[in-house]
Amino acid sequence: MEMTAWSVLPPIITIVLALVTKEVYFSLIIGIFSGAMLFTGGNFFQSIMTFFEIMANKVGDNVNILAFLVILGILVAAITRSGATRAYGEWARQVISGKKSALGLTAFLGILIFIDDYFNCLTVGTVMRPVTDKFKIARAKLAYIIDSTAAPICIIAPVSSWAAAVSSSLPEDSLIDGFALFLQTIPFNLYALLTMTFMAFIIVSERDFSTMRKTVEENKKEFKIPDEYKDAARTELEINGNGKIIDLVLPLLVLIFVCVYGMLYTGGIHEGKSVADAFADCDASQALVFGSFIALIFISVLYLPRKIITFSDYCECYSQGFKAMVPAIFILCLAWTLSGVCSGDYLNLGGYVGEIVQSNTSLVMFLPVVFFLVSICLAFATGTSWGTFGILIPISISILISLPVEEAANLLVICVAAILSGSVGGDHASPISDTTILASAGAQCNHLEHVSTQVPYVITVSACCVVGFLVDGFTQNGWLGLIVSFACLGGVMMFLKMKVAPPDEN
């Protein structure tokens, strides 16, 4: 069943079950097991062994991310228990005048934290959720803002874990500077640029539509906290400390600074490498756990001697922080396992998709839009954007290498930008994407509600991107595609402004 149409079945089963049953854990387990059954030829006992073999490998490979999530949960619990979040909320009530300001500040903070999408999702959600809750902003809306400034900002930020991942995804024998290629794709990464523009329009105009509008209106009448987070909400009320805003700001600044330094350190900055080379060669997951652990030490030194919280309260934050992260950790482990069963070592879904792409490349002008559509579907099905561009970028290079040098160089930038755009778009919409999962966790929003409210927005932006990449392919001019895609999005926004009434007119 490897590298055949059957390899598409596990992610399809997972996604359909998740949307029908509204139970993401059950759906992931069934999807993974169906993939294991396909791989073992229907051998039930061997399928169980394969299931947990893949999970063990994936958890082992991603143990730094899990450690980062746990430590971040502890930091969140300590900051909350200290009263620093409450102090920030009281300040925000005086400074922030309404919902637009609250969501605008959320978006600004999301754009500011461009280092890594995991760090972005959890930090922005933790800091802004108490503020948005006060204005009865639906947590699905908060999750959308978080998700729209996580991967989209990371994929166009030269200093980020994503830049490093893209730079390292090129074949070693390609003789192409991966970081230089990444920099050239930034202005043509249509999905990232259009998503943040559309998000700004939604915040300012308040023209929510489809399922998001329904959710927003329901929360105006009665603000809803998902059942799975009600215990967390009660925990957050147990504030025993006398922390100030500085006790929130300083740990976050230390966390950001040390994570950036961690990327440079793991990339070899002390071995004589340049900043660009160090970021390109860094181990982002190791840098995040390095930074979060130092931030944990810092927060203990900042809080305990000043008696911001007692030692017993501080120690209790360890268990509270871990418990708060259990849902996200469990879903991530299952999502990684699903991507593992679809990987080249098992069903090889990427190889199957790659064969289809390579056998249908006679019309060069359609390559950008084909790569965009293939990558968005592959990222949606597997829940991994890094895995998607890791598969498709080498394929794009192998296809374009046969063209004349000047034409190939120009098309390569556009095609890689299309792959990165589609990877982020598919990841943005996928219910099994780790970024989507963490955006839900950061906003403490029901995961499937976040997915169902966000998908119409993703489809809207993606449709504009399709037009832009069609223009890119026919003109081989990325700037024209950028202008046309923004014109399409502008038309959509004008249509929504005319046809969708603002909230106060309902």
KENUBA-484719 format. One record per residue (C-alpha): residue number from 1; x negated, y, z. Coordinates in steps of 0.5 Angstrom, whole numbers, plus 500, padded with zeros to 3 digits. Each point is the difference from the previous one (the first is absolute). Example, Ala and Ser with C-alpha at 12.3 -4.5 7.8 and 13.67 -1.06 7.14 Angstrom:
// residues 2
<num=1&X=475&Y=491&Z=516>;
<num=2&X=498&Y=507&Z=498>;
***
This chain:
// residues 506
<num=1&X=500&Y=500&Z=500>;
<num=2&X=494&Y=504&Z=500>;
<num=3&X=500&Y=506&Z=495>;
<num=4&X=507&Y=499&Z=498>;
<num=5&X=506&Y=503&Z=500>;
<num=6&X=502&Y=496&Z=506>;
<num=7&X=495&Y=504&Z=504>;
<num=8&X=505&Y=506&Z=500>;
<num=9&X=505&Y=496&Z=504>;
<num=10&X=497&Y=501&Z=507>;
<num=11&X=500&Y=508&Z=500>;
<num=12&X=507&Y=500&Z=496>;
<num=13&X=503&Y=495&Z=505>;
<num=14&X=497&Y=504&Z=506>;
<num=15&X=503&Y=507&Z=497>;
<num=16&X=507&Y=497&Z=499>;
<num=17&X=501&Y=497&Z=506>;
<num=18&X=497&Y=506&Z=504>;
<num=19&X=505&Y=504&Z=496>;
<num=20&X=506&Y=495&Z=501>;
<num=21&X=499&Y=498&Z=507>;
<num=22&X=497&Y=506&Z=503>;
<num=23&X=495&Y=496&Z=504>;
<num=24&X=493&Y=501&Z=498>;
<num=25&X=496&Y=495&Z=504>;
<num=26&X=505&Y=494&Z=498>;
<num=27&X=499&Y=503&Z=492>;
<num=28&X=492&Y=500&Z=501>;
<num=29&X=500&Y=493&Z=503>;
<num=30&X=504&Y=497&Z=495>;
<num=31&X=497&Y=503&Z=494>;
<num=32&X=493&Y=498&Z=502>;
<num=33&X=502&Y=493&Z=501>;
<num=34&X=503&Y=500&Z=493>;
<num=35&X=493&Y=502&Z=498>;
<num=36&X=497&Y=495&Z=504>;
<num=37&X=505&Y=494&Z=497>;
<num=38&X=498&Y=503&Z=493>;
<num=39&X=493&Y=499&Z=501>;
<num=40&X=500&Y=493&Z=503>;
<num=41&X=505&Y=497&Z=495>;
<num=42&X=505&Y=500&Z=505>;
<num=43&X=496&Y=496&Z=506>;
<num=44&X=504&Y=502&Z=506>;
<num=45&X=495&Y=499&Z=505>;
<num=46&X=494&Y=503&Z=496>;
<num=47&X=504&Y=506&Z=499>;
<num=48&X=500&Y=501&Z=507>;
<num=49&X=493&Y=499&Z=501>;
<num=50&X=499&Y=505&Z=494>;
<num=51&X=505&Y=505&Z=503>;
<num=52&X=495&Y=501&Z=506>;
<num=53&X=494&Y=499&Z=497>;
<num=54&X=501&Y=506&Z=495>;
<num=55&X=503&Y=504&Z=507>;
<num=56&X=494&Y=498&Z=503>;
<num=57&X=495&Y=503&Z=495>;
<num=58&X=504&Y=506&Z=499>;
<num=59&X=500&Y=502&Z=507>;
<num=60&X=493&Y=498&Z=501>;
<num=61&X=498&Y=505&Z=494>;
<num=62&X=505&Y=505&Z=503>;
<num=63&X=498&Y=500&Z=507>;
<num=64&X=497&Y=507&Z=500>;
<num=65&X=507&Y=503&Z=498>;
<num=66&X=504&Y=496&Z=505>;
<num=67&X=495&Y=502&Z=506>;
<num=68&X=501&Y=507&Z=497>;
<num=69&X=507&Y=500&Z=501>;
<num=70&X=500&Y=497&Z=507>;
<num=71&X=495&Y=506&Z=502>;
<num=72&X=504&Y=505&Z=496>;
<num=73&X=506&Y=497&Z=504>;
<num=74&X=497&Y=501&Z=507>;
<num=75&X=498&Y=507&Z=498>;
<num=76&X=507&Y=502&Z=498>;
<num=77&X=502&Y=497&Z=507>;
<num=78&X=495&Y=504&Z=504>;
<num=79&X=501&Y=506&Z=496>;
<num=80&X=508&Y=499&Z=501>;
<num=81&X=499&Y=498&Z=508>;
<num=82&X=496&Y=506&Z=501>;
<num=83&X=505&Y=505&Z=498>;
<num=84&X=496&Y=503&Z=494>;
<num=85&X=505&Y=498&Z=495>;
<num=86&X=506&Y=503&Z=505>;
<num=87&X=496&Y=507&Z=500>;
<num=88&X=499&Y=500&Z=493>;
<num=89&X=507&Y=499&Z=499>;
<num=90&X=502&Y=506&Z=504>;
<num=91&X=495&Y=504&Z=496>;
<num=92&X=503&Y=498&Z=494>;
<num=93&X=507&Y=501&Z=502>;
<num=94&X=498&Y=508&Z=501>;
<num=95&X=496&Y=500&Z=493>;
<num=96&X=504&Y=495&Z=496>;
<num=97&X=506&Y=504&Z=498>;
<num=98&X=504&Y=494&Z=497>;
<num=99&X=500&Y=494&Z=496>;
<num=100&X=496&Y=502&Z=494>;
<num=101&X=495&Y=503&Z=504>;
<num=102&X=499&Y=493&Z=504>;
<num=103&X=500&Y=496&Z=493>;
<num=104&X=495&Y=505&Z=497>;
<num=105&X=495&Y=500&Z=506>;
<num=106&X=501&Y=492&Z=499>;
<num=107&X=498&Y=500&Z=493>;
<num=108&X=494&Y=505&Z=502>;
<num=109&X=497&Y=496&Z=505>;
<num=110&X=501&Y=494&Z=495>;
<num=111&X=496&Y=503&Z=495>;
<num=112&X=495&Y=502&Z=505>;
<num=113&X=499&Y=493&Z=502>;
<num=114&X=497&Y=498&Z=493>;
<num=115&X=495&Y=495&Z=503>;
<num=116&X=504&Y=494&Z=500>;
<num=117&X=507&Y=498&Z=499>;
<num=118&X=501&Y=495&Z=506>;
<num=119&X=497&Y=506&Z=505>;
<num=120&X=504&Y=505&Z=496>;
<num=121&X=507&Y=496&Z=501>;
<num=122&X=499&Y=499&Z=507>;
<num=123&X=497&Y=506&Z=502>;
<num=124&X=505&Y=505&Z=497>;
<num=125&X=506&Y=495&Z=502>;
<num=126&X=498&Y=501&Z=507>;
<num=127&X=498&Y=507&Z=501>;
<num=128&X=507&Y=502&Z=496>;
<num=129&X=505&Y=495&Z=502>;
<num=130&X=502&Y=504&Z=506>;
<num=131&X=500&Y=506&Z=497>;
<num=132&X=505&Y=498&Z=494>;
<num=133&X=504&Y=496&Z=505>;
<num=134&X=502&Y=506&Z=503>;
<num=135&X=503&Y=503&Z=494>;
<num=136&X=503&Y=493&Z=499>;
<num=137&X=496&Y=499&Z=493>;
<num=138&X=502&Y=493&Z=498>;
<num=139&X=494&Y=496&Z=501>;
<num=140&X=501&Y=497&Z=493>;
<num=141&X=498&Y=507&Z=498>;
<num=142&X=494&Y=501&Z=504>;
<num=143&X=498&Y=493&Z=498>;
<num=144&X=500&Y=502&Z=493>;
<num=145&X=496&Y=507&Z=501>;
<num=146&X=495&Y=496&Z=503>;
<num=147&X=500&Y=494&Z=495>;
<num=148&X=499&Y=506&Z=494>;
<num=149&X=494&Y=503&Z=504>;
<num=150&X=497&Y=494&Z=501>;
<num=151&X=497&Y=496&Z=494>;
<num=152&X=502&Y=506&Z=495>;
<num=153&X=495&Y=504&Z=504>;
<num=154&X=495&Y=495&Z=501>;
<num=155&X=500&Y=498&Z=493>;
<num=156&X=498&Y=507&Z=497>;
<num=157&X=495&Y=502&Z=506>;
<num=158&X=493&Y=499&Z=498>;
<num=159&X=498&Y=499&Z=508>;
<num=160&X=505&Y=494&Z=502>;
<num=161&X=500&Y=492&Z=501>;
<num=162&X=504&Y=500&Z=493>;
<num=163&X=494&Y=503&Z=496>;
<num=164&X=495&Y=495&Z=503>;
<num=165&X=505&Y=494&Z=498>;
<num=166&X=501&Y=503&Z=493>;
<num=167&X=492&Y=502&Z=499>;
<num=168&X=499&Y=493&Z=502>;
<num=169&X=505&Y=496&Z=495>;
<num=170&X=496&Y=501&Z=494>;
<num=171&X=496&Y=494&Z=497>;
<num=172&X=493&Y=500&Z=502>;
<num=173&X=497&Y=499&Z=493>;
<num=174&X=505&Y=506&Z=497>;
<num=175&X=495&Y=505&Z=501>;
<num=176&X=505&Y=505&Z=502>;
<num=177&X=499&Y=505&Z=506>;
<num=178&X=507&Y=498&Z=504>;
<num=179&X=500&Y=506&Z=504>;
<num=180&X=499&Y=505&Z=494>;
<num=181&X=506&Y=496&Z=497>;
<num=182&X=504&Y=501&Z=506>;
<num=183&X=499&Y=507&Z=500>;
<num=184&X=502&Y=501&Z=493>;
<num=185&X=506&Y=496&Z=501>;
<num=186&X=503&Y=505&Z=505>;
<num=187&X=503&Y=505&Z=496>;
<num=188&X=504&Y=495&Z=496>;
<num=189&X=502&Y=496&Z=506>;
<num=190&X=507&Y=502&Z=498>;
<num=191&X=504&Y=495&Z=505>;
<num=192&X=496&Y=503&Z=506>;
<num=193&X=501&Y=508&Z=498>;
<num=194&X=507&Y=499&Z=498>;
<num=195&X=502&Y=496&Z=506>;
<num=196&X=497&Y=506&Z=505>;
<num=197&X=503&Y=505&Z=495>;
<num=198&X=507&Y=497&Z=501>;
<num=199&X=499&Y=499&Z=507>;
<num=200&X=499&Y=507&Z=501>;
<num=201&X=506&Y=502&Z=496>;
<num=202&X=505&Y=495&Z=504>;
<num=203&X=497&Y=503&Z=507>;
<num=204&X=501&Y=507&Z=497>;
<num=205&X=507&Y=499&Z=496>;
<num=206&X=503&Y=495&Z=505>;
<num=207&X=503&Y=497&Z=494>;
<num=208&X=500&Y=492&Z=502>;
<num=209&X=503&Y=495&Z=496>;
<num=210&X=502&Y=493&Z=499>;
<num=211&X=499&Y=496&Z=507>;
<num=212&X=496&Y=505&Z=503>;
<num=213&X=506&Y=505&Z=500>;
<num=214&X=504&Y=495&Z=503>;
<num=215&X=495&Y=499&Z=506>;
<num=216&X=499&Y=507&Z=501>;
<num=217&X=507&Y=502&Z=500>;
<num=218&X=501&Y=494&Z=505>;
<num=219&X=495&Y=502&Z=505>;
<num=220&X=502&Y=508&Z=500>;
<num=221&X=507&Y=497&Z=503>;
<num=222&X=496&Y=495&Z=505>;
<num=223&X=493&Y=499&Z=500>;
<num=224&X=498&Y=493&Z=500>;
<num=225&X=494&Y=497&Z=502>;
<num=226&X=499&Y=493&Z=497>;
<num=227&X=501&Y=494&Z=505>;
<num=228&X=493&Y=497&Z=500>;
<num=229&X=497&Y=507&Z=502>;
<num=230&X=505&Y=501&Z=506>;
<num=231&X=496&Y=497&Z=505>;
<num=232&X=494&Y=505&Z=497>;
<num=233&X=504&Y=506&Z=501>;
<num=234&X=501&Y=498&Z=507>;
<num=235&X=493&Y=499&Z=501>;
<num=236&X=498&Y=507&Z=497>;
<num=237&X=505&Y=503&Z=506>;
<num=238&X=495&Y=497&Z=505>;
<num=239&X=496&Y=507&Z=500>;
<num=240&X=496&Y=500&Z=507>;
<num=241&X=494&Y=505&Z=497>;
<num=242&X=499&Y=507&Z=500>;
<num=243&X=497&Y=500&Z=493>;
<num=244&X=499&Y=506&Z=496>;
<num=245&X=500&Y=501&Z=492>;
<num=246&X=492&Y=500&Z=501>;
<num=247&X=501&Y=493&Z=502>;
<num=248&X=504&Y=498&Z=494>;
<num=249&X=495&Y=504&Z=495>;
<num=250&X=493&Y=498&Z=503>;
<num=251&X=501&Y=493&Z=499>;
<num=252&X=503&Y=500&Z=493>;
<num=253&X=494&Y=505&Z=498>;
<num=254&X=495&Y=495&Z=503>;
<num=255&X=504&Y=494&Z=496>;
<num=256&X=500&Y=504&Z=494>;
<num=257&X=492&Y=502&Z=500>;
<num=258&X=498&Y=493&Z=503>;
<num=259&X=504&Y=496&Z=494>;
<num=260&X=496&Y=505&Z=495>;
<num=261&X=494&Y=499&Z=503>;
<num=262&X=501&Y=492&Z=501>;
<num=263&X=501&Y=500&Z=492>;
<num=264&X=494&Y=504&Z=499>;
<num=265&X=496&Y=495&Z=505>;
<num=266&X=502&Y=494&Z=497>;
<num=267&X=499&Y=502&Z=493>;
<num=268&X=493&Y=501&Z=502>;
<num=269&X=499&Y=508&Z=501>;
<num=270&X=494&Y=499&Z=505>;
<num=271&X=497&Y=495&Z=495>;
<num=272&X=499&Y=506&Z=495>;
<num=273&X=506&Y=500&Z=496>;
<num=274&X=504&Y=506&Z=498>;
<num=275&X=507&Y=502&Z=502>;
<num=276&X=503&Y=497&Z=494>;
<num=277&X=496&Y=494&Z=500>;
<num=278&X=502&Y=499&Z=507>;
<num=279&X=507&Y=500&Z=499>;
<num=280&X=500&Y=496&Z=494>;
<num=281&X=496&Y=494&Z=504>;
<num=282&X=504&Y=501&Z=507>;
<num=283&X=504&Y=495&Z=503>;
<num=284&X=506&Y=504&Z=502>;
<num=285&X=503&Y=495&Z=505>;
<num=286&X=494&Y=499&Z=504>;
<num=287&X=500&Y=508&Z=500>;
<num=288&X=507&Y=500&Z=502>;
<num=289&X=499&Y=495&Z=506>;
<num=290&X=493&Y=504&Z=502>;
<num=291&X=504&Y=507&Z=500>;
<num=292&X=506&Y=497&Z=504>;
<num=293&X=495&Y=497&Z=505>;
<num=294&X=496&Y=506&Z=501>;
<num=295&X=507&Y=504&Z=501>;
<num=296&X=502&Y=495&Z=505>;
<num=297&X=494&Y=501&Z=504>;
<num=298&X=501&Y=508&Z=499>;
<num=299&X=507&Y=500&Z=502>;
<num=300&X=498&Y=496&Z=507>;
<num=301&X=494&Y=505&Z=501>;
<num=302&X=505&Y=506&Z=499>;
<num=303&X=506&Y=498&Z=504>;
<num=304&X=498&Y=496&Z=506>;
<num=305&X=495&Y=505&Z=503>;
<num=306&X=505&Y=505&Z=499>;
<num=307&X=505&Y=496&Z=503>;
<num=308&X=505&Y=501&Z=494>;
<num=309&X=502&Y=493&Z=501>;
<num=310&X=499&Y=495&Z=506>;
<num=311&X=495&Y=494&Z=499>;
<num=312&X=506&Y=495&Z=500>;
<num=313&X=504&Y=504&Z=495>;
<num=314&X=494&Y=500&Z=495>;
<num=315&X=499&Y=493&Z=501>;
<num=316&X=508&Y=499&Z=499>;
<num=317&X=499&Y=503&Z=493>;
<num=318&X=496&Y=494&Z=498>;
<num=319&X=506&Y=495&Z=500>;
<num=320&X=505&Y=506&Z=498>;
<num=321&X=495&Y=502&Z=494>;
<num=322&X=500&Y=492&Z=498>;
<num=323&X=507&Y=499&Z=500>;
<num=324&X=502&Y=506&Z=496>;
<num=325&X=495&Y=497&Z=494>;
<num=326&X=503&Y=493&Z=500>;
<num=327&X=505&Y=501&Z=495>;
<num=328&X=496&Y=504&Z=495>;
<num=329&X=494&Y=495&Z=502>;
<num=330&X=505&Y=494&Z=498>;
<num=331&X=502&Y=502&Z=494>;
<num=332&X=493&Y=502&Z=498>;
<num=333&X=498&Y=493&Z=501>;
<num=334&X=505&Y=497&Z=496>;
<num=335&X=500&Y=505&Z=494>;
<num=336&X=492&Y=499&Z=500>;
<num=337&X=502&Y=492&Z=500>;
<num=338&X=505&Y=501&Z=494>;
<num=339&X=495&Y=504&Z=496>;
<num=340&X=495&Y=495&Z=502>;
<num=341&X=504&Y=494&Z=497>;
<num=342&X=501&Y=504&Z=493>;
<num=343&X=492&Y=502&Z=500>;
<num=344&X=495&Y=497&Z=495>;
<num=345&X=498&Y=494&Z=505>;
<num=346&X=508&Y=497&Z=500>;
<num=347&X=505&Y=502&Z=495>;
<num=348&X=496&Y=506&Z=497>;
<num=349&X=506&Y=504&Z=498>;
<num=350&X=495&Y=506&Z=498>;
<num=351&X=497&Y=495&Z=495>;
<num=352&X=506&Y=499&Z=497>;
<num=353&X=502&Y=507&Z=499>;
<num=354&X=493&Y=501&Z=498>;
<num=355&X=501&Y=495&Z=494>;
<num=356&X=507&Y=504&Z=498>;
<num=357&X=496&Y=507&Z=500>;
<num=358&X=494&Y=497&Z=496>;
<num=359&X=505&Y=497&Z=495>;
<num=360&X=504&Y=506&Z=498>;
<num=361&X=495&Y=505&Z=499>;
<num=362&X=500&Y=501&Z=493>;
<num=363&X=504&Y=507&Z=500>;
<num=364&X=495&Y=504&Z=504>;
<num=365&X=504&Y=506&Z=501>;
<num=366&X=505&Y=496&Z=504>;
<num=367&X=494&Y=498&Z=505>;
<num=368&X=501&Y=505&Z=505>;
<num=369&X=507&Y=499&Z=501>;
<num=370&X=499&Y=493&Z=500>;
<num=371&X=495&Y=500&Z=505>;
<num=372&X=505&Y=505&Z=504>;
<num=373&X=506&Y=495&Z=500>;
<num=374&X=496&Y=494&Z=501>;
<num=375&X=496&Y=502&Z=506>;
<num=376&X=506&Y=503&Z=503>;
<num=377&X=504&Y=493&Z=499>;
<num=378&X=494&Y=496&Z=503>;
<num=379&X=499&Y=505&Z=506>;
<num=380&X=507&Y=500&Z=502>;
<num=381&X=500&Y=492&Z=499>;
<num=382&X=494&Y=499&Z=504>;
<num=383&X=500&Y=506&Z=505>;
<num=384&X=493&Y=502&Z=499>;
<num=385&X=498&Y=506&Z=496>;
<num=386&X=492&Y=498&Z=501>;
<num=387&X=501&Y=493&Z=497>;
<num=388&X=504&Y=503&Z=494>;
<num=389&X=495&Y=505&Z=498>;
<num=390&X=494&Y=495&Z=502>;
<num=391&X=503&Y=495&Z=495>;
<num=392&X=502&Y=505&Z=494>;
<num=393&X=494&Y=505&Z=500>;
<num=394&X=495&Y=494&Z=498>;
<num=395&X=506&Y=498&Z=494>;
<num=396&X=500&Y=507&Z=498>;
<num=397&X=493&Y=501&Z=499>;
<num=398&X=499&Y=493&Z=496>;
<num=399&X=506&Y=502&Z=496>;
<num=400&X=497&Y=507&Z=498>;
<num=401&X=493&Y=498&Z=499>;
<num=402&X=501&Y=498&Z=493>;
<num=403&X=503&Y=507&Z=498>;
<num=404&X=495&Y=506&Z=498>;
<num=405&X=496&Y=503&Z=505>;
<num=406&X=503&Y=507&Z=501>;
<num=407&X=507&Y=497&Z=499>;
<num=408&X=499&Y=494&Z=505>;
<num=409&X=497&Y=505&Z=505>;
<num=410&X=506&Y=505&Z=500>;
<num=411&X=505&Y=494&Z=500>;
<num=412&X=497&Y=497&Z=506>;
<num=413&X=501&Y=506&Z=504>;
<num=414&X=507&Y=500&Z=498>;
<num=415&X=501&Y=493&Z=501>;
<num=416&X=497&Y=499&Z=507>;
<num=417&X=504&Y=506&Z=502>;
<num=418&X=506&Y=497&Z=497>;
<num=419&X=498&Y=493&Z=504>;
<num=420&X=499&Y=504&Z=507>;
<num=421&X=507&Y=504&Z=499>;
<num=422&X=504&Y=494&Z=499>;
<num=423&X=496&Y=496&Z=506>;
<num=424&X=502&Y=506&Z=504>;
<num=425&X=507&Y=500&Z=497>;
<num=426&X=501&Y=492&Z=501>;
<num=427&X=497&Y=501&Z=507>;
<num=428&X=505&Y=505&Z=502>;
<num=429&X=506&Y=497&Z=498>;
<num=430&X=498&Y=493&Z=502>;
<num=431&X=503&Y=497&Z=507>;
<num=432&X=494&Y=495&Z=501>;
<num=433&X=495&Y=506&Z=499>;
<num=434&X=496&Y=501&Z=506>;
<num=435&X=500&Y=508&Z=499>;
<num=436&X=508&Y=499&Z=500>;
<num=437&X=500&Y=496&Z=506>;
<num=438&X=495&Y=505&Z=504>;
<num=439&X=504&Y=506&Z=498>;
<num=440&X=506&Y=497&Z=503>;
<num=441&X=497&Y=498&Z=506>;
<num=442&X=497&Y=507&Z=501>;
<num=443&X=507&Y=503&Z=499>;
<num=444&X=503&Y=494&Z=504>;
<num=445&X=505&Y=499&Z=495>;
<num=446&X=503&Y=494&Z=497>;
<num=447&X=496&Y=497&Z=495>;
<num=448&X=505&Y=498&Z=495>;
<num=449&X=504&Y=507&Z=501>;
<num=450&X=493&Y=504&Z=498>;
<num=451&X=499&Y=495&Z=494>;
<num=452&X=508&Y=501&Z=498>;
<num=453&X=500&Y=508&Z=501>;
<num=454&X=493&Y=501&Z=496>;
<num=455&X=501&Y=496&Z=494>;
<num=456&X=504&Y=504&Z=496>;
<num=457&X=495&Y=506&Z=501>;
<num=458&X=494&Y=495&Z=498>;
<num=459&X=504&Y=498&Z=494>;
<num=460&X=502&Y=508&Z=498>;
<num=461&X=492&Y=502&Z=500>;
<num=462&X=498&Y=493&Z=497>;
<num=463&X=505&Y=502&Z=494>;
<num=464&X=497&Y=507&Z=499>;
<num=465&X=493&Y=496&Z=500>;
<num=466&X=502&Y=495&Z=495>;
<num=467&X=501&Y=506&Z=495>;
<num=468&X=494&Y=504&Z=502>;
<num=469&X=495&Y=493&Z=499>;
<num=470&X=504&Y=499&Z=493>;
<num=471&X=498&Y=507&Z=498>;
<num=472&X=493&Y=499&Z=503>;
<num=473&X=499&Y=494&Z=495>;
<num=474&X=503&Y=503&Z=494>;
<num=475&X=496&Y=506&Z=501>;
<num=476&X=494&Y=497&Z=504>;
<num=477&X=500&Y=507&Z=504>;
<num=478&X=501&Y=499&Z=507>;
<num=479&X=502&Y=507&Z=501>;
<num=480&X=506&Y=500&Z=495>;
<num=481&X=502&Y=494&Z=504>;
<num=482&X=500&Y=504&Z=506>;
<num=483&X=503&Y=506&Z=498>;
<num=484&X=506&Y=496&Z=497>;
<num=485&X=501&Y=495&Z=506>;
<num=486&X=500&Y=507&Z=504>;
<num=487&X=505&Y=502&Z=495>;
<num=488&X=505&Y=494&Z=501>;
<num=489&X=499&Y=500&Z=508>;
<num=490&X=502&Y=508&Z=499>;
<num=491&X=506&Y=498&Z=496>;
<num=492&X=502&Y=495&Z=505>;
<num=493&X=500&Y=505&Z=506>;
<num=494&X=504&Y=505&Z=496>;
<num=495&X=505&Y=495&Z=499>;
<num=496&X=500&Y=498&Z=507>;
<num=497&X=501&Y=507&Z=503>;
<num=498&X=506&Y=501&Z=495>;
<num=499&X=503&Y=493&Z=501>;
<num=500&X=499&Y=499&Z=508>;
<num=501&X=503&Y=504&Z=505>;
<num=502&X=495&Y=502&Z=506>;
<num=503&X=502&Y=498&Z=507>;
<num=504&X=504&Y=506&Z=502>;
<num=505&X=504&Y=500&Z=494>;
<num=506&X=503&Y=493&Z=502>;
***
